[in-house]
Amino acid sequence: MGQINVLVVDDSAFMRRAITTIIDAEADMKVMATARSGEEAITKALQLNPDVITMDVEMPGMGGLEAVRQIVADHRIPIIMCSSLTHEGAETTFRALELGAVDFIAKPDAAYVNINDVARDLVAKIRAVSRRGAQPAQPIVHAPPVVERPTIVEPLAPPRPVPARPRFATHYECVAIGTSTGGPVALSHVVPMLPGNFPLPILIVQHMPMGFTRPLADRLNAQSKLSVHEAVNGMHMQPGTALVVPSGKQVALRRTGSETEVRLNDDDGSSLHVPSVDVMMTQIADVYGRAAIGVILTGMGQDGVKGLRRLKERGGYVVGQNEATCVVYGMPRAAAKEGLVDREAPLDDIAQILIELSGIAKP
């Protein structure tokens, strides 16, 4: 495989130098050019046809969003967004992903304890989207309707209303979803498509930097008929509620009778990803056994294989996203290669599969 040529776009000279230093330190990649604005990015993308673009989220003039829209529409070059750790930065980043950017990193600044953290993430993602044939995510033309709903703010133990169970419920009692690269958009094609009376609780692990899981949960909550929240200690798994495991924590489940409590722990240093899909799926398998449904969506690497193996040993059911609709067919491929996927399906079919498995009567 030849050298990966990267176009770095940022209005800050400091950030351009920092990102260039990270990329040029790798033997298999090189910054072929830099740009200071969205307009310049579009021009250089056309002239140079880079393998990957890193794009600042917020720039004067034409911002990163419009540049992403035009580049994805005209050139289909994989774009990795560089976002500040602010609420506004997160919202703009998620919109860029909806427009077709493939992934994002947090800017290499004080948000990271060590510059090596962001360097590792950036070069891994550049390799993944370039060498594994990642395609820009299909832009969302019609976003799901926004449902006005108050957001839960750090409750110790939220109220646990018990909605009526559908008459045709199956033996399944929960859904666990794991994803990475391309995940925010993939989740927006699944969670908002589930009905408000969906009878199973949902637990989600999405690989992303610190500070982004709460905006992700809030965004899904606004789009969905379900209640979606970033998980906190003391929450319980509830029908019709999806919990997103926060960045920097590993999830543990404790079942007492019919109640399953979510606990959040620091990682013990053994996991590459925090949170980890393997950890979540293992917890789901041990608590729910054959009553668990595991879903593995787009993402690079193999996180999820160990946990899904445990889930299959306990009799659970696994749904995997198919290659054609993945931004990066890494995690689903690894699971399928190990024979752990019971049903592989296009992204837009997965919500309906979950509805059928949940036992909700078809109209």
C-alpha positions as CSV (number, residue, x, y, z in Angstrom):
1,M,0.0,0.0,0.0
2,G,1.4,3.4,-1.0
3,Q,1.7,6.6,1.0
4,I,-1.5,8.1,2.4
5,N,-1.7,11.8,1.3
6,V,-3.5,14.1,3.7
7,L,-4.9,17.6,3.3
8,V,-5.0,19.5,6.6
9,V,-7.6,22.2,6.9
10,D,-7.6,24.6,9.9
11,D,-7.7,28.4,10.2
12,S,-5.1,28.2,13.1
13,A,-1.5,28.1,12.0
14,F,-0.7,26.4,15.4
15,M,-3.2,23.7,14.7
16,R,-2.0,23.1,11.2
17,R,1.5,22.7,12.5
18,A,0.4,20.4,15.3
19,I,-1.6,18.1,13.1
20,T,1.1,18.1,10.4
21,T,3.7,17.1,12.9
22,I,1.6,14.2,14.0
23,I,0.9,13.0,10.5
24,D,4.4,13.5,9.1
25,A,5.9,11.4,12.0
26,E,4.3,8.3,10.4
27,A,6.3,6.6,7.7
28,D,3.2,5.7,5.7
29,M,1.5,9.1,5.6
30,K,2.3,12.7,4.6
31,V,0.6,16.1,4.7
32,M,0.6,17.0,1.0
33,A,-0.9,20.5,1.6
34,T,-2.7,22.6,4.1
35,A,-5.6,25.0,3.8
36,R,-6.8,27.9,6.0
37,S,-10.5,28.1,5.0
38,G,-13.4,26.0,3.6
39,E,-13.0,27.8,0.3
40,E,-9.3,26.9,0.0
41,A,-10.1,23.3,1.1
42,I,-12.6,22.8,-1.7
43,T,-10.1,24.2,-4.3
44,K,-7.2,22.0,-3.0
45,A,-9.4,18.9,-2.8
46,L,-10.2,19.3,-6.5
47,Q,-6.6,20.0,-7.5
48,L,-4.8,17.5,-5.3
49,N,-7.3,14.7,-4.7
50,P,-6.0,13.7,-1.3
51,D,-6.6,10.3,0.3
52,V,-8.0,11.9,3.5
53,I,-8.8,15.4,4.7
54,T,-8.7,16.6,8.3
55,M,-11.2,19.5,8.6
56,D,-11.6,22.1,11.3
57,V,-15.2,22.3,12.5
58,E,-15.3,26.1,13.0
59,M,-13.7,28.5,10.6
60,P,-14.5,32.1,9.5
61,G,-16.1,32.5,6.1
62,M,-17.2,29.2,4.7
63,G,-17.2,27.0,7.7
64,G,-16.4,23.3,7.9
65,L,-20.0,22.2,7.4
66,E,-20.4,23.7,3.9
67,A,-16.9,22.5,2.9
68,V,-17.8,19.0,4.0
69,R,-21.1,19.1,2.1
70,Q,-19.4,20.2,-1.2
71,I,-16.4,17.9,-0.9
72,V,-18.5,14.9,-0.1
73,A,-21.0,15.7,-2.9
74,D,-18.4,16.3,-5.6
75,H,-15.3,14.2,-4.6
76,R,-16.3,11.6,-2.0
77,I,-13.0,12.1,-0.1
78,P,-13.0,10.7,3.5
79,I,-13.1,13.6,5.9
80,I,-12.1,13.5,9.6
81,M,-13.4,16.5,11.6
82,C,-11.3,18.2,14.3
83,S,-13.6,19.5,17.0
84,S,-13.2,21.6,20.1
85,L,-14.6,20.1,23.4
86,T,-17.5,22.5,23.6
87,H,-21.3,22.0,23.3
88,E,-21.3,24.1,20.1
89,G,-18.3,22.2,18.8
90,A,-20.0,18.8,19.4
91,E,-23.3,19.9,17.8
92,T,-21.4,21.1,14.7
93,T,-19.4,17.9,14.6
94,F,-22.5,15.7,14.6
95,R,-24.0,17.8,11.8
96,A,-20.8,17.4,9.8
97,L,-21.1,13.6,10.3
98,E,-24.7,13.7,9.1
99,L,-23.4,15.6,6.0
100,G,-20.9,12.9,5.2
101,A,-17.7,13.2,7.3
102,V,-16.6,9.8,8.3
103,D,-15.2,10.5,11.8
104,F,-13.8,13.1,14.2
105,I,-11.1,13.7,16.8
106,A,-10.9,16.2,19.6
107,K,-8.4,18.9,18.8
108,P,-4.9,18.2,20.2
109,D,-4.9,20.7,23.0
110,A,-5.4,20.8,26.8
111,A,-8.4,18.5,26.4
112,Y,-6.0,15.6,26.2
113,V,-3.7,14.7,29.2
114,N,-1.0,13.6,26.7
115,I,-0.6,14.6,23.1
116,N,0.2,11.0,22.3
117,D,-3.5,10.2,22.9
118,V,-4.8,12.4,20.1
119,A,-1.8,11.4,17.9
120,R,-2.7,7.7,18.3
121,D,-6.4,8.3,17.5
122,L,-5.7,10.5,14.5
123,V,-3.2,8.2,12.7
124,A,-5.4,5.2,13.4
125,K,-8.4,6.8,11.9
126,I,-6.5,8.1,8.9
127,R,-5.3,4.5,8.2
128,A,-8.8,3.1,8.8
129,V,-10.6,5.4,6.5
130,S,-8.0,5.4,3.8
131,R,-6.8,1.8,3.7
132,R,-10.0,0.0,4.5
133,G,-11.9,1.7,1.8
134,A,-14.2,3.8,4.1
135,Q,-16.8,5.8,2.3
136,P,-18.3,9.1,3.4
137,A,-21.5,8.4,5.3
138,Q,-24.6,8.8,3.3
139,P,-25.8,12.3,4.1
140,I,-29.1,12.5,6.0
141,V,-31.4,14.5,3.8
142,H,-34.4,14.4,6.1
143,A,-33.5,14.4,9.7
144,P,-35.8,12.7,12.2
145,P,-38.3,15.0,13.8
146,V,-37.3,16.7,17.0
147,V,-39.3,15.6,20.0
148,E,-39.4,18.1,22.7
149,R,-38.5,16.4,26.0
150,P,-36.7,17.6,29.1
151,T,-33.2,16.3,29.6
152,I,-32.3,14.4,32.8
153,V,-29.4,16.1,34.6
154,E,-27.3,13.8,36.8
155,P,-30.0,12.0,38.8
156,L,-28.9,9.6,41.4
157,A,-31.8,7.2,40.7
158,P,-34.4,8.3,38.1
159,P,-38.0,7.3,38.6
160,R,-38.8,3.9,37.1
161,P,-42.3,3.8,35.6
162,V,-43.2,0.4,34.3
163,P,-45.0,0.7,31.0
164,A,-47.4,-2.0,29.9
165,R,-45.7,-4.9,28.2
166,P,-46.9,-5.7,24.7
167,R,-49.1,-8.8,24.5
168,F,-46.7,-10.5,22.0
169,A,-43.4,-9.9,23.9
170,T,-40.7,-12.5,23.2
171,H,-38.1,-13.8,25.7
172,Y,-35.7,-11.0,24.9
173,E,-35.2,-8.5,27.7
174,C,-32.5,-6.0,26.5
175,V,-30.5,-4.7,23.5
176,A,-26.9,-3.7,23.6
177,I,-25.4,-1.7,20.7
178,G,-21.7,-1.2,20.0
179,T,-20.2,1.0,17.4
180,S,-17.2,3.2,16.6
181,T,-16.3,5.0,13.3
182,G,-19.5,6.2,11.6
183,G,-21.4,5.3,14.7
184,P,-23.2,8.7,15.5
185,V,-24.9,8.6,12.1
186,A,-25.5,4.9,12.3
187,L,-27.2,5.3,15.7
188,S,-29.4,8.0,14.2
189,H,-30.7,5.5,11.7
190,V,-31.6,3.0,14.4
191,V,-32.6,4.6,17.7
192,P,-35.0,7.3,16.4
193,M,-36.7,4.6,14.2
194,L,-37.8,2.6,17.2
195,P,-41.4,3.3,18.5
196,G,-42.1,4.9,21.9
197,N,-43.6,1.6,23.2
198,F,-40.4,-0.4,22.4
199,P,-40.5,-2.9,25.3
200,L,-36.8,-3.4,25.8
201,P,-34.1,-1.3,27.5
202,I,-31.1,-0.3,25.3
203,L,-27.4,0.1,26.3
204,I,-25.0,1.8,23.9
205,V,-21.3,2.1,23.6
206,Q,-19.9,4.5,21.1
207,H,-16.2,5.1,20.9
208,M,-15.6,8.9,21.1
209,P,-13.5,11.4,23.1
210,M,-14.4,12.7,26.5
211,G,-17.2,15.2,26.5
212,F,-19.0,14.0,23.4
213,T,-21.3,11.2,24.8
214,R,-23.7,13.6,26.5
215,P,-24.3,15.7,23.4
216,L,-24.7,12.5,21.4
217,A,-27.3,11.2,23.9
218,D,-29.1,14.6,23.9
219,R,-29.2,14.7,20.1
220,L,-30.6,11.2,19.9
221,N,-33.1,12.0,22.6
222,A,-34.4,15.0,20.6
223,Q,-34.8,12.8,17.5
224,S,-36.4,9.8,19.2
225,K,-39.7,8.7,20.6
226,L,-37.6,6.7,23.2
227,S,-35.9,8.4,26.1
228,V,-32.2,8.6,25.5
229,H,-29.7,9.7,28.2
230,E,-26.0,9.5,29.0
231,A,-25.8,6.9,31.8
232,V,-25.0,7.8,35.4
233,N,-24.5,5.7,38.4
234,G,-27.8,4.5,39.9
235,M,-29.8,4.5,36.7
236,H,-31.8,1.3,35.9
237,M,-32.3,-0.4,32.7
238,Q,-35.9,0.5,31.7
239,P,-38.2,-0.5,28.7
240,G,-38.3,2.3,26.1
241,T,-35.1,3.9,27.4
242,A,-31.6,4.0,25.8
243,L,-28.5,4.7,27.9
244,V,-25.2,5.8,26.4
245,V,-22.2,4.8,28.4
246,P,-20.1,7.9,29.0
247,S,-16.6,8.3,27.6
248,G,-13.9,7.4,30.1
249,K,-15.9,4.9,32.0
250,Q,-16.6,1.2,31.8
251,V,-20.1,-0.1,32.5
252,A,-21.1,-2.8,35.0
253,L,-24.5,-4.2,35.6
254,R,-26.0,-5.4,38.8
255,R,-29.3,-7.3,38.8
256,T,-31.5,-7.6,41.8
257,G,-34.8,-9.4,41.2
258,S,-36.3,-7.8,38.1
259,E,-34.2,-4.6,38.4
260,T,-30.9,-4.1,36.6
261,E,-28.7,-1.2,37.9
262,V,-26.1,0.5,35.9
263,R,-22.7,1.2,37.5
264,L,-19.9,3.2,36.0
265,N,-16.3,2.3,36.8
266,D,-12.8,3.5,35.9
267,D,-11.0,1.2,33.5
268,D,-8.4,-1.2,35.0
269,G,-6.0,-0.5,32.3
270,S,-6.7,-3.7,30.3
271,S,-9.0,-2.2,27.6
272,L,-7.9,-0.3,24.5
273,H,-11.3,1.4,24.4
274,V,-13.0,3.2,27.3
275,P,-15.9,2.5,27.2
276,S,-15.4,-0.9,25.6
277,V,-17.9,-2.9,23.5
278,D,-16.4,-6.1,24.9
279,V,-16.9,-5.0,28.5
280,M,-20.5,-4.0,27.8
281,M,-21.4,-7.1,25.8
282,T,-19.8,-9.3,28.5
283,Q,-21.9,-7.6,31.2
284,I,-25.1,-8.0,29.1
285,A,-24.3,-11.6,28.5
286,D,-23.7,-12.4,32.2
287,V,-26.8,-10.6,33.4
288,Y,-29.3,-11.4,30.7
289,G,-27.9,-14.5,29.0
290,R,-30.2,-15.9,26.2
291,A,-32.5,-12.9,26.8
292,A,-29.9,-10.5,25.3
293,I,-29.7,-9.0,21.8
294,G,-26.3,-7.7,20.8
295,V,-26.0,-5.3,17.8
296,I,-22.6,-4.5,16.3
297,L,-22.5,-1.5,13.9
298,T,-19.8,0.2,11.8
299,G,-16.4,0.7,13.3
300,M,-12.7,0.0,13.0
301,G,-10.9,-2.7,14.9
302,Q,-12.2,-5.8,16.7
303,D,-13.8,-4.4,19.9
304,G,-16.9,-6.5,20.6
305,V,-15.7,-9.9,19.5
306,K,-14.9,-11.2,23.0
307,G,-18.1,-9.8,24.5
308,L,-20.2,-11.2,21.6
309,R,-18.6,-14.6,22.0
310,R,-19.7,-14.6,25.6
311,L,-23.2,-13.5,24.6
312,K,-23.4,-16.3,22.1
313,E,-22.2,-18.8,24.6
314,R,-25.0,-17.7,26.9
315,G,-27.6,-18.1,24.1
316,G,-28.0,-14.5,23.0
317,Y,-28.8,-13.2,19.5
318,V,-26.5,-11.0,17.5
319,V,-27.3,-8.6,14.6
320,G,-24.5,-7.2,12.5
321,Q,-24.5,-4.3,10.1
322,N,-23.6,-5.4,6.6
323,E,-20.5,-4.2,4.7
324,A,-22.3,-2.2,2.1
325,T,-23.7,0.3,4.6
326,C,-20.7,0.5,7.0
327,V,-18.4,3.5,6.9
328,V,-15.7,1.1,8.1
329,Y,-16.5,-2.6,8.0
330,G,-14.2,-3.6,10.8
331,M,-16.0,-4.4,14.0
332,P,-18.9,-6.2,12.2
333,R,-16.5,-8.0,10.0
334,A,-14.5,-9.3,12.9
335,A,-17.7,-10.6,14.6
336,A,-19.0,-12.2,11.4
337,K,-15.6,-13.8,10.7
338,E,-15.8,-15.5,14.1
339,G,-19.3,-16.8,13.3
340,L,-20.9,-14.7,16.0
341,V,-23.5,-12.9,13.9
342,D,-26.9,-14.5,13.6
343,R,-28.3,-12.0,11.1
344,E,-26.4,-9.4,9.0
345,A,-28.5,-6.6,7.6
346,P,-28.3,-3.1,6.0
347,L,-28.3,-0.3,8.5
348,D,-31.8,0.9,7.7
349,D,-33.2,-2.6,8.3
350,I,-31.8,-3.0,11.8
351,A,-34.5,-1.0,13.7
352,Q,-37.2,-3.1,12.1
353,I,-35.3,-6.3,13.0
354,L,-35.2,-5.1,16.7
355,I,-38.9,-4.3,16.6
356,E,-39.7,-7.8,15.3
357,L,-37.3,-9.5,17.9
358,S,-38.9,-7.4,20.7
359,G,-42.3,-9.1,20.0
360,I,-44.2,-5.9,19.2
361,A,-47.2,-6.8,17.0
362,K,-46.8,-5.8,13.4
363,P,-49.4,-3.3,12.1
